[in-house]
Amino acid sequence: MWIVNGRIYTMSGDVISNGYVRTKGNLIQSVGTMESLKKEKKDPAHGKNEKVLDVHGAWVLPGLIEAHAHIGLTEEKNGIIGDDCNEMTNPILPGLRGLDGVNAMDPAFHDAIQAGITSVMAGPGSANVVGGQFVFMKTQGRCVDNMIVKSPAAMKVAFGENPKTSYGDQNMCPATRMGIAYMLRKELFQASQYLEKKESGKLEEQDFDLEPWIPVLKKEIPLKAHAHRADDILTAIRIAKEYDIDITLDHCTEGHLIADEIAASGFPAIVGTDLTARSKVEVEYMSFKTAGILADAGVKVAVTTDHPVALIQYLPICAGYSVKYGLPMEEGLKALTIYPAQICRTDDRVGSLEPGKDADIAVFDGNPMEVFTQTLYTIVDGEIVYDREENR
């Protein structure tokens, strides 16, 4: 398939003001200027029966990426029956797999596709100190096993009010922030000992609850840390440094208050959602300024809806508000594409328009971060899964 006469935002180089993207099967085959096709005397309209989309100057981007969501786990319409986001029976559950809780029939997947969102990081919520494993997957499909890009993709941990209220109200640990940090440190200490025994050949039997920590300790996947308040963000960084593991700072609501400390840590932030009410104490200082201040300090930033806290289709609007309040325009587009791909460690497949990467492409009639912009086409693995003309 050819997408021609588009304004191509590759996210890996300069913007091509009048260019093309060619796909073959489920991969991008080539990207370039329309002028280069003329010089090579290639006419997409003739030849091998390939479909040609003439987008007449529309914006062509990599498929957008949601880096933190609970899509398919907290389903729309189905209330408590469709809520599989939090296993609130034990504060430490690393063996849970978000993959097993995703219902691919959740209508939010269709909403994501209509918004040009082609992949998402989804997993357990923040009720537990350790909630379980996230999965990075495509938004198109009915069988979640066929939608997987990476699983496990991260290990979910949470700081602050959510685990405190989930278990403190039951007179259980953790009832304080100290309790949360204690439980996580203890778990990481035991997992480190387990890995040491396994690598030295002294392990007598495998432990189902400690095995999932191995890719974290080996830095193959990060801790995905729910943290709103500044002190919780700093605790997350402190523990990650103590155990020499990687971490993503998810929500990072008060990140703008400690931007230099976050930048010095070297860890990225997944900011949001700010498109919601200040529903609890720890989001008192929530602001769309956070992403821009962090980016200015040198932090790699992605933007999130935390679906269904805000609906996933408003992801580009969340980035747009961040731009309105200080995030540079180019950084806003990157916060929807290449940065979440890099933060989620899937940039070998998605996040930019480059030969050899997955043919996940979104075509808009303008800047996707502007509220009036329409999605014209969404393409996943080389197939058109949304065509605005056919969905009027």
Secondary structure, DSSP 4 states (H G I P E B T S, - for coil): -EEEEEEE--SSS--EEEEEEEEETTEEEEEEEHHHHHHTT--TTSSS---EEE-TT-EEEEPEEEEEE-TTTB-SSSGGGGB-S--TT-SB-TT-BGGGG--TT-THHHHHHHTTEEEEEE---SSSSEEEEEEEEES--S-GGGTEEEEEEEEEEE-SHHHHHHHHTTT-S-SSHHHHHHHHHHHHHHHHHHHHHHHHT---S--TTTGGGHHHHTTSS-EEEEE-SHHHHHHHHHHHHHTT--EEEEE-TTGGGGHHHHHHHT--EEE---SS---SGGGTT--THHHHHHHHHT--EEE--TTTTS-GGGHHHHHHHHHHTT--HHHHHHTTTHHHHHHTT-TTTSSS--TTSB--EEEESS-TTSTT--EEEEEETTEEEEEGGGG-
